[in-house]
Amino acid sequence: MSFLESITKQFKKAIKILNLSKDLEERLEKPENVLEFEIEIEKDKKILKFFAWRVQHNSILGPYKGGIRFSEKVSLDEIKALAMLMSLKCSLMNLPFGGGKGGVKFNPKNFSEKEIEEISRKYVRAIYKNIGEDKDVPAPDLGTNEKIMEIMLDEYEKLIGKKSPATFTGKPIEKGGSLLRKEATGFGGGIIILELIKKLNLENPKVAIQGFGNVGIYASLFLFEKGIKIVALSDSLGGIYNPEGINIKEAIEYKKALGYLKDFPGSEEISNDDLLKEDVDILVPAAVENVINLRNAKKVKAKIIVELANGPITEAGERILLKNKKIIVPDILANAGGVTVSYFEWLQNKRNEKWSEEKVYQELEARMKNIFNEVWQFSEKEKTDLRTASYLLSLQRLIKKIRS
């Protein structure tokens, strides 16, 4: 089953409970606009063409919001799935945004900075009439970063002939970016994990985190600094395990110096797949989609799974986990810290304000805790799992807006 099929199946599970008309169901499911185009550049005296997309899922609550990813694995189906998740996430978090997502199919590791800049500017030229601070607000995602957002904003402002910093979020601080934007997804997930630990009265919980990119690094650092024991970590090249706990600050420095976690002092080597089966209290998939599936879900020992990646559990895998009484905090809640601080950045740009790091963190913490507790209470009241509760709350807000 593809990523889009899996997400759509989870979506339809919630839709079925709401018993909506076919028209309303389609409006909530199908994207409003799909922009498909090619980007052409010259490299080594050859003309290269890349498929590119921007999917605008819905604008019921406000301008479309969502990242742009540069990846050789990206596809239109993946972009559609991610745009749908963004619609649900923004609604759940009470943000005045709809869902969007974009992508260019190429591997940025094989291209120079100058070539990536050319691709970034040509991407903006293809979509600039369809974006804007009150129309569609892109951000960084897999394979993109604050520097690329700065380039894209520069190109956009040249094309429209005026300043519009709120059109892109995830920018460098000196170009109107928000403090804590880089850390926000990981910190937001960490806030949720601390709430869960309190709610379930877990004593000295052990945590395993799959993925040590931006999200995994900041989630693990946040938890480590709160005294939580992280016993397993992994990146794309493999993982490390230490039952006594890993010093995250040292692991970050090690990864920065060598580019991988393998052979980190005082740890055992484990595979990414083995990490998912470790005997821990909390498992955090923070890398890519579909890593917990029909093949390995039965072997997951963790009582709690917190989805910091988008769609790391397939629909079939989730059925097995729920049958085995696992608690799953869904991606649209667990990793919503990023879009929440993107919203704060958008607000700061529109109001010409500059928030302190303390204010950004306080606002993030308050929103993450409030929504988590709302989902938890709704889940208990409706006797359903946290994903279905999150989807139902999100969809109800969208439906209310449509009907108002």
VENBELMO-V614117 format. One record per helix or strand of 2 or more residues. SS is the DSSP state (H for helix, E for strand). FROM is the first residue (numbers start at 1). LEN is the number of residues. If there is no record, write none. Layout:
ss: (SS:SS)
from: (FROM:FROM)
len: (LEN:LEN)
This chain:
ss: (H:H:E:E:E:H:E:H:H:E:H:H:H:H:E:H:E:E:H:E:H:E:H:E:H:E:H:H:H:H)
from: (3:22:33:46:64:76:98:108:113:136:146:165:173:184:206:214:229:238:248:268:272:282:297:304:315:327:331:337:357:386)
len: (16:8:11:13:7:17:7:3:18:5:15:3:3:16:5:12:7:4:11:3:5:4:3:3:9:3:4:15:26:18)
